[in-house]
Amino acid sequence: MADEVVTTPIGIGVHGAKRLPSVDVDTFNIEIKDGDGFLGDRASKRAFQKIVEDLRKPLKKNGEDPLGKKPVKEIGKSELDEILTSDDVKAAALVHGAIEEFAQEFAYVIQRFFKNKVWEDTECIVVGGGFRQSRVGELAIARTDIILKSEGLKVDLIPIQYHPDEAGLIGCLHLAPSWIFEGYDSILAVDIGGSNIRCGVVETNWKKSKDLSKAEVWKSDLWKHADDEPTREGAVKRLIKMLQDLIKAAEKGGFKLAPFIGISCPGVINEDGTIEKGAQNLPGNWESSKFNLPALIAEGIPTIGDHDTAVLMHNDGVAQGLSEVPFMQDFDRWGVLTIGTGLGNARFTNRKREGKKDKDEKDDKKAKKAKD
């Protein structure tokens, strides 16, 4: 698979689109710098780990580190969660202290985002990423929300509803046009990260809920590519094989799989399917102008069922945020921040057929009619 110019058969939309079926993507993957580097680095998983280590340093000198000798990188999220409720009050106090410092940093980062014109009128921010999937993360998000409100910033900060491992896959549903859901009950989705690639069959459950709020991952496959250190070509080959296996599983499971594959990928995604920047943690050079992942996927899986395969790719932060579309209908403008290796970000404006004001008026009329 040499570097060669390839074209991608779109036919169903454009990659990295600003206009999607349910929302407009106002901005994504913006990089804000401060005096110490990129702002997002102050609110990442690594930033939290550094805070914990900094709190431990003076204690280690006196041999009184309540977390013992294990480096913080080797202390899992579940272990930190257990410490919060353990009888070891000193260890719990240290973790609580780290949560407070991280929340202060996170609040500062969000305030800086609000100085960006595109973000300034954001009404709600959904927080995703692996950090969210822990009690420590939930407390940090809640504390940040309190700090922001106490400082006069009118925004709601809430944890993402779906499990972070599934949110990116489910979000890919919102890349597809709604007519797909009338004839098919599932799609293939791919969530690419710096350490893992996850593929899944996402069941729409469209008949139960037209807004896709009941969507779920029926089956998924995870490959920790960072452990294998593959070439770029090897990674694409493995990804295609994962998708082919899922197609067979879906057919065996009786699903009517749509001829559509949604891809969630780090970086700035160009309309032609190339990646402008931000994919430096992926195996090989994914930012080459001659590398086009959607085209290669369509080439490797030319048809699903009796129809040509359509492939659409968007930024991973956008995809994770899109999983929240059904639950963000009380807001006009909202965003997502994903706390992981870095800080992913995207801002959305809902494109509703029915405005919130109109909906409220209809609800009032229904209530009045029921009362009469």
N, C-alpha and C positions, 0 to 999 in steps of 0.2 A: 504494500500500500504506500506507494511513493507520493511525495508532495506533487499534486497536480491540480489544476483548476477544475473544480467540479461545480455543477449547478444543482440546485435543490428543487425538486418538484413540490411547490407549495400548494397552490390550488385551493387552499382552505383558510388562508390568512398569511401573515408575515411573522417571521421570528422576531422576538423582542418587541412585539407590537405595543404601541402606546394606547391603542383602542381595542378593548376586549369585549366579549359579549355582555358582561355585567358591569365593568368598570373602565375608567380611563386610568392608565398608569401615568401619573404626573411626573414621577422621577423614580429612579432606582439606582442602587449601587453608587451613590454619590460619596465622594471622599473629601472629608473636611480635615484640614490640617491645623494644628496648634503649634505652640513652641516646641513641644516634645515629639512631634511626629503626627501620625494620623490619629484623629480624635477617637475613632472607633476602637483603637487599641486600649483605651482607658476603660472600656466596658466590654471585655471579652472574658472567655474562660481563663485565659492566661493571666489577665489582670487580676481576677479574683484569687488565683493561686499565688500570685506575687504578694497580694495583700496578706494572705494567710502566713506566708513565709516571713514577711517583714515583721509581723506580730510575734512570730516564734523566736526570731533572732535573739533579742535580749534575754528571753527565757532560757534558751539553750545554753547561753554563757553561764547561767547559774545552775544548769542541770535540772531545770524545772519545767521543761516543755511538756504540757499536758497531752500533746498529741504523739508523744514518744519519738522514736528515731526515724520513722517512716517519712520519706519526702512527700510533700503534698500531692505531687503528680501520681503517686501510688495509692492515695487515699480516694476511694470511689465516692460517688455521690450518695449512695445508700449508707456508707459508713459515716459520712458527715451528717446525714439526716439523723442517724441513730445517736450521734454525739449530742445533738440538740436536746434530746429527751433523756439522756443518760443520767446516772447519779454523779458523774464526774462534772461538777459545776464549773470547775476551772476550764476544762476543755470546751464545755458548752458556751461559757462566757467568751472564750477566744473566737469560736465560730460566729457567735452573735456579733462580736466586734468587727469581724471581717465582713459580715453582711452589711453592717452599718456603713463602713467605709466604702464598700462597693456601691451601695445605694446612693451615697453622696456623689460618687464619681459618675454613676449612671444618670443621676438627675442633672449634673452639669453637662453631660454629653447631650441629653435631650434638649436642654435649654439652648445649647449651641445649634442644634438642628432647627429649632424654632426661629432662629435668626436668619435662616435661609428662607427666601420669599415663598418657595413652593410649600414649605412645611408650616408656615406661621399660623395658618387657620385650621390646623389638624385638630379634630375633635376627640379622637380616640386612637390609641396606639396598642396594637397587639404585640406581645413579646413571645417570640418563639425560640427555636434552637435548643440544643441539648441541655443547656444550663437551666432552662425553665422546668425540665422534667425532674425536679427534686424539691424537697421541702425548703432547702436552702435557697433555691432559685425563686420559689414562690414568695418567700419572706422578703427577699431582696427586691422583687417587683413591687410587692405591697408597700414596702418602706419607701421606695422611690416615688410611688404614687402619692404617698402622704407628704413627702418633701416638696414635690412639685406643687401640690395644691396649697401647702402652707406658704409657698413663695409666690402664690397668685397666678400660677399657670393653669388655665382651665382646660385640662385634658384628662381623659380617663386612661389609665394604664392597666391592661388586663393580660393574663396569661393566655396563650393560644389554646383553643379547646381540644384539638386533636393531638395525639401523641406526636412529638417532633419527628419521629421516624416515619410517620405516615402522612403528615401534613403536606409535605412536598409532593407526594404521589397524588393525594386527593385534590390538591390545588390544580394539578394538570387538567382536571375535568373542566375547569373554567377557562381553559385555552381553546376548548372545542366549541363549535357553533351548536346552538340548542337543538337544531334539527337532528343531530346525531342521536340524541337520547330518545327520540321517538321510534327509531328502528333498531337500536342496540341497547344492551343492558350493562355493558362494561367497556373499558378501554385499557390499553397498556400504558403504563407511566414509568418514567425513569427519573431517579433523583441522584445526581452526581455530586459527590463531595470530595474534599481533599484527601480523605482517608478511605472512604467507602463509595461503592456504587450499589444502589438499591433499585430493583425493578419490581413492578407489581401489577397485578390485575385489579383494577379499581371498579367495584360494583357501584353503579349509579343509584340504584333504588329510586329511579326517577318517578315510577308509578306511585311510590309512597309519598314522595315529596318533590315537587317540580323545581324547588330552589336548590336541590342537591344537598340539603342539610342532613340527609340520612345516608349519604355516600359512605362507603367503607372499603378498606383493602381486603379483598377476598384471599389473595395469596401473594406472597412476596419472596424475593430471593436477594440475599445480601452477599456482596463480595468485598472483602477488605483488601482493596488493591494495593494499599500502602505496604502491606506485609509482603506482597509478591514482587513489588517494584517492576511492573511490566513496561514494555515500550508502549508508545501511543497506539501503534498498530495492533499490538497484542491486547490492549485494553478494549479497543473497538471490537475486535474479534470476539472477545469474551462477552462483551455486552450484547452483541447480536445473538450469541448462543443462549444467553440467559433469557432473552426475549422469545426466541424460538421455543424454548422449553416451556415458557409460560403460555404461549399460544396453544401448544399441545395440551397442557393442563386445563386451560379454559374450555377447549373443545370437549375434552373428556368430562369436564364438570357440567357440561350442558349450557354454557354461557354463549350468548350471541355477541361476540367480540366485534367492536367497531373497527373499521380499517383506519385507525388513528392512533398515533403514538405521541404522547406529550412528554417533553424532556425538560427537567429542571437542572440548570447548570450554573456554576459560579461565573461571574464576570459580566461585562457589558456585551450583550448579544446584538449583533447587527441584523438588519432585515434579511440579508442573504444567507444567514445561518453561520457566519464566521463569528469569532469571538475577538473583540477589539482589545480587551485587557481584563485582568482579574482572574485568569485561569492558571496562574503560575504554580499552584499546588497540585495540578493534575499531571498525570504521567506523560512526559514528552512535551512538545511544543504545541499546545492547543490554540495558541494565539496567531499561528501562521495564517496569512491571508489565503493560503492554498489548502487549508484544512477545513472541511465542512462536515461536521458530525451528522446533522440531520440528513444530508445527502447520502452519506455512507450507510446510515441506518436504513434509509429507503431502498438503497441498492442491495443491502443484505437481506431485507424483508420486503420484497417488491409488492407482495399482495397479502392481505389478510382476508380469509374467506374468498369471495369472488370479486373483490374490489382492490384497486390500487391503494397502496398505503400512503396516507398523508402524515407527515411528521412536522410538529411544531415545537420549537425550543424557546424557553424564556429563562430569565435569571432565577436562581434558586430562592432568593429572598422574596421575589415576586410570587413565585409558585407557592411558597409556604404561606404567604399572606392571603393568596386567593382561596385557600381552604376556609377562610373566615368570612367570605362574601355573604353567605346566608345569614350570618349572625351580626352583620354590621349594617343592617338596613335601617337602623334608627339614626344613623349618622350619614352626612353627606360626604365628608372628607375624613379619611382615616389612613393610618399607616401601619407598617410592621417593622419591628427591629428583631433580628435573630442573633442571639448571643451564642457564639461558638468559638472557633479559632479566631475569628474576627467579629465584626458587627455588621451583619447584613441589613439592608434597609430598602424600603419602598414606600411610596405614598400613592394613595388611590383616591379617586372621586367616583362615587357611585353614579351609575347611569340607570335611574329607576324609571319605570313606566309611570309610576305613581309617586308623586312627591310626598314627603313626610307630612306636610301640612294637609294635603288632600286625604291622606290615609287617616289622620287624626279626625278630620271633619267627618269622614265616612263612619269611623268608629263611634263618634258622638251621636250621629244620626241613628245608627243601629241601636245604641244604648237607649236613646230617647224613645225609639219606636217600640223596643221591648218593654220599656217602663209603661208606655201608654197602653 
